[in-house]
Amino acid sequence: MPLERAVKSELRDKVSLANKENVDSVIASVTEVRATLAEDDKDYARLTGWLEDLEVVKGGKVVGKFGDTA
C-alpha cells in the first residue's frame, strides 16, 4: 500500500531540511516508515533513495553538489 500523501510530504520536508545535527533522527524516521512498505512498492524505492541522500548529508557533503565524489 502506497504511503499517504501527508506522511510522504512530512518525510520529504524532513529530508530536504536535514543537516548534520538532525540527520540521524531523520534517517530513523525514514527507516521506520520504509519498514512498513513492501520492497516492490514505488514508495519503498523512493525512501531508499532518500536514505542514500541522507547518508551523503551525514558524511558532511551536500546532496547534488558538483565535485562531491563520496
Long-range contacts (C-beta under 8 A, 24 or more apart in sequence): 1-37, 1-41, 2-41, 2-42, 2-43, 3-33, 3-37, 3-43, 7-33, 8-43, 8-46, 11-47, 11-50, 12-50, 15-50, 15-53, 15-54, 18-54, 18-57, 19-57, 20-57, 20-58, 20-60, 23-54, 23-57, 23-58, 24-58, 26-54, 27-51, 27-54, 27-55, 27-58, 30-54
